[in-house]
Amino acid sequence: MNNSINKTKMEFNKVAEEYDFMESLFDNSKFFLLEMSDSKGSALDIGCGSGILAHKLSTYYDKVIGIDISEEMLHIASSKRQSPNIKYINMNANELKLYKKFDLITSRTTFHHINNIPLLLTKIKDMVNPGGKIVIVDVISNFEKEPTIFSIIEAFAGVIPNCKMFGVKIGFRIFKFNISKDWLKHLASDRYLSEQKFKKIFSTYLPGCSIARNGYQMNVIWENKDM
């Protein structure tokens, strides 16, 4: 495992518990659930984290596999979101090795951690059953590496809205996490694609996919129409 990937792994291990708390509050599973494949045999969630999306998919699909690089994230997933039809695997998505076919492959805010996006897209495209779908959401930015001050400003800007939405205690817990040393260190190591580069890569390696911008994220949907 190269140094950058090992660094990402350790960073997520450090923030796993609070990250799970945040993800539970701001659950963004709805988009994926609206774009599920017609066939509900098997699903793969790449970068499953603490298993929030994988667990929800397990209520619809016969079998679900969630992979993540962080052992601590997977420990939370196994403890809080286990089901007989879910299998969590500690795996680096950069070295994806699953010799299976899936009806649905999902990934949320993971692809900006991938070293070779074209290679991974090529792999997962070949892993989709006829009629199956790939649904990806990832972060974009005008800056490949965003200055830490941007993250701090965003954290302060979110205090009042979060306190109104969740109450003062939780609102400040969110703020504390967003300005924590470990989280800011992780964000500083992230590398983002611009909207233009994102569209070029994903439309090239998932030909015919639909791409839509949603704030600072891009939504990608590709369907295997080979029948």
C-alpha positions as CSV (number, residue, x, y, z in Angstrom):
1,M,0.0,0.0,0.0
2,N,1.5,3.4,-1.0
3,N,2.0,6.2,1.5
4,S,-1.0,8.3,0.4
5,I,-3.4,5.4,0.7
6,N,-2.0,4.3,4.0
7,K,-2.3,7.9,5.2
8,T,-6.0,8.0,4.2
9,K,-6.7,4.8,6.0
10,M,-5.2,6.0,9.2
11,E,-7.0,9.3,9.0
12,F,-10.4,7.6,8.6
13,N,-9.6,5.2,11.4
14,K,-9.0,8.2,13.7
15,V,-12.3,9.9,13.0
16,A,-14.5,6.8,12.5
17,E,-16.8,7.2,15.4
18,E,-17.6,10.9,14.9
19,Y,-17.7,10.5,11.1
20,D,-20.4,7.8,11.6
21,F,-22.3,10.2,13.8
22,M,-22.2,12.9,11.2
23,E,-23.1,10.6,8.4
24,S,-26.1,9.3,10.4
25,L,-27.3,12.9,10.7
26,F,-26.8,13.9,7.1
27,D,-27.9,10.7,5.6
28,N,-27.5,11.0,1.8
29,S,-28.9,7.6,0.8
30,K,-32.0,8.8,-0.8
31,F,-30.5,9.5,-4.2
32,F,-29.1,6.0,-4.4
33,L,-32.3,4.4,-3.4
34,L,-34.2,6.3,-6.1
35,E,-31.7,5.0,-8.7
36,M,-31.7,1.3,-7.8
37,S,-31.5,-1.3,-10.6
38,D,-34.7,-3.2,-11.6
39,S,-33.1,-6.5,-10.7
40,K,-32.3,-6.8,-7.0
41,G,-29.9,-9.7,-6.9
42,S,-26.7,-8.2,-5.7
43,A,-25.2,-4.8,-4.8
44,L,-21.7,-3.5,-4.2
45,D,-20.9,-0.3,-2.2
46,I,-17.4,1.0,-2.8
47,G,-16.1,3.0,0.2
48,C,-19.0,1.9,2.4
49,G,-17.6,3.5,5.5
50,S,-19.8,2.6,8.5
51,G,-22.3,0.8,6.4
52,I,-25.2,3.3,6.3
53,L,-26.0,2.9,2.5
54,A,-25.0,-0.8,2.4
55,H,-27.5,-1.6,5.2
56,K,-30.3,0.3,3.5
57,L,-29.5,-1.5,0.2
58,S,-29.7,-4.8,2.1
59,T,-33.5,-4.3,2.6
60,Y,-33.9,-4.4,-1.2
61,Y,-31.1,-6.6,-2.5
62,D,-30.6,-10.3,-1.9
63,K,-26.8,-9.8,-1.3
64,V,-24.8,-6.7,-0.5
65,I,-21.0,-6.3,-0.3
66,G,-19.5,-3.2,1.3
67,I,-15.8,-2.5,0.9
68,D,-13.8,0.1,2.8
69,I,-10.1,0.8,3.5
70,S,-10.7,1.7,7.2
71,E,-10.9,-1.2,9.7
72,E,-12.5,1.1,12.3
73,M,-15.3,2.1,9.9
74,L,-16.0,-1.5,9.1
75,H,-16.0,-2.4,12.8
76,I,-18.8,0.2,13.3
77,A,-20.6,-1.2,10.3
78,S,-20.4,-4.7,11.6
79,S,-21.5,-3.7,15.1
80,K,-24.3,-1.3,14.2
81,R,-25.4,-2.3,10.7
82,Q,-25.0,-6.0,10.2
83,S,-27.5,-8.2,8.4
84,P,-27.4,-11.8,7.2
85,N,-27.2,-10.7,3.6
86,I,-24.4,-8.1,4.0
87,K,-20.7,-8.9,3.8
88,Y,-18.2,-6.2,4.8
89,I,-14.7,-6.5,3.4
90,N,-11.5,-4.5,4.3
91,M,-10.3,-3.7,0.8
92,N,-8.5,-0.8,-0.9
93,A,-10.7,0.3,-3.8
94,N,-7.6,1.2,-5.7
95,E,-6.8,-2.5,-5.8
96,L,-10.4,-3.8,-6.2
97,K,-10.4,-7.5,-6.6
98,L,-13.9,-9.0,-6.6
99,Y,-14.6,-11.6,-9.3
100,K,-18.4,-11.2,-9.2
101,K,-21.1,-9.5,-11.1
102,F,-23.5,-7.0,-9.6
103,D,-26.9,-5.5,-10.4
104,L,-26.0,-2.3,-8.7
105,I,-22.6,-0.7,-7.8
106,T,-22.6,2.4,-5.7
107,S,-20.0,4.8,-4.3
108,R,-20.4,8.0,-2.4
109,T,-17.6,10.5,-1.9
110,T,-14.9,7.9,-2.5
111,F,-13.6,8.5,-6.0
112,H,-11.6,11.6,-5.1
113,H,-9.4,9.2,-3.1
114,I,-8.8,6.9,-6.1
115,N,-5.4,7.1,-7.7
116,N,-6.4,5.8,-11.1
117,I,-10.1,6.7,-11.7
118,P,-10.2,5.4,-15.4
119,L,-8.9,2.0,-14.3
120,L,-11.4,1.6,-11.5
121,L,-14.3,2.8,-13.8
122,T,-13.2,0.3,-16.4
123,K,-13.2,-2.5,-13.7
124,I,-16.6,-1.8,-12.3
125,K,-18.2,-1.3,-15.7
126,D,-17.2,-4.9,-16.5
127,M,-18.7,-6.0,-13.2
128,V,-22.3,-4.9,-13.9
129,N,-24.9,-7.4,-15.0
130,P,-27.0,-6.6,-18.1
131,G,-29.6,-4.1,-17.0
132,G,-27.6,-3.2,-13.9
133,K,-26.5,0.2,-12.9
134,I,-23.5,2.2,-11.5
135,V,-24.5,5.1,-9.3
136,I,-21.7,7.4,-8.1
137,V,-21.6,10.7,-6.1
138,D,-18.3,12.5,-5.6
139,V,-17.0,15.9,-4.6
140,I,-15.6,18.4,-7.0
141,S,-13.8,21.7,-6.6
142,N,-12.2,24.5,-8.5
143,F,-9.1,23.7,-6.4
144,E,-7.3,20.4,-6.7
145,K,-6.3,20.9,-3.1
146,E,-8.6,23.2,-1.1
147,P,-7.0,25.6,1.4
148,T,-7.8,24.6,5.0
149,I,-9.3,28.0,5.7
150,F,-12.1,27.2,3.3
151,S,-13.1,24.2,5.5
152,I,-12.9,26.3,8.7
153,I,-15.1,29.1,7.1
154,E,-17.6,26.5,6.1
155,A,-17.6,25.0,9.6
156,F,-18.4,28.4,11.1
157,A,-21.1,29.1,8.5
158,G,-22.8,25.9,9.4
159,V,-23.1,26.5,13.1
160,I,-26.4,28.4,13.2
161,P,-28.2,26.2,10.5
162,N,-27.1,23.0,12.3
163,C,-28.2,24.3,15.7
164,K,-31.6,25.2,14.3
165,M,-31.9,21.8,12.6
166,F,-30.5,19.5,15.3
167,G,-30.4,21.6,18.5
168,V,-27.5,23.5,20.1
169,K,-25.7,20.4,21.7
170,I,-25.6,18.5,18.4
171,G,-24.9,21.6,16.4
172,F,-21.8,22.3,18.3
173,R,-20.7,18.7,18.2
174,I,-20.9,18.9,14.4
175,F,-18.8,22.2,14.6
176,K,-16.2,20.6,16.9
177,F,-15.8,17.7,14.5
178,N,-15.5,19.9,11.4
179,I,-12.7,22.0,13.0
180,S,-11.0,19.0,14.6
181,K,-7.3,18.6,13.9
182,D,-7.7,15.1,12.5
183,W,-10.6,16.0,10.2
184,L,-8.9,19.1,8.9
185,K,-5.8,17.1,8.3
186,H,-7.7,14.6,6.3
187,L,-9.5,17.3,4.2
188,A,-6.1,18.9,3.5
189,S,-4.9,15.7,1.9
190,D,-7.9,15.3,-0.4
191,R,-7.5,15.9,-4.1
192,Y,-10.4,17.0,-6.2
193,L,-11.3,17.1,-9.9
194,S,-12.8,20.2,-11.4
195,E,-16.3,19.9,-12.9
196,Q,-14.9,19.9,-16.4
197,K,-12.3,17.2,-15.7
198,F,-14.8,15.1,-13.8
199,K,-17.3,15.2,-16.7
200,K,-14.5,14.3,-19.2
201,I,-13.2,11.3,-17.3
202,F,-16.6,9.8,-16.3
203,S,-18.3,10.3,-19.7
204,T,-15.3,8.7,-21.4
205,Y,-15.1,5.6,-19.3
206,L,-18.8,5.3,-18.6
207,P,-20.1,6.2,-22.1
208,G,-23.7,7.2,-22.1
209,C,-23.8,8.0,-18.4
210,S,-25.9,10.9,-17.1
211,I,-23.9,13.5,-15.0
212,A,-25.6,16.2,-13.0
213,R,-24.2,18.7,-10.6
214,N,-25.7,19.0,-7.1
215,G,-23.9,21.8,-5.2
216,Y,-20.3,20.8,-4.7
217,Q,-21.0,17.2,-5.7
218,M,-21.5,15.4,-9.0
219,N,-24.1,12.6,-9.5
220,V,-23.3,9.9,-12.1
221,I,-25.7,7.2,-13.3
222,W,-24.7,4.6,-15.8
223,E,-26.8,1.6,-17.0
224,N,-25.6,-1.5,-18.7
225,K,-28.0,-1.7,-21.6
226,D,-26.4,-4.8,-23.1
227,M,-29.1,-7.5,-22.9
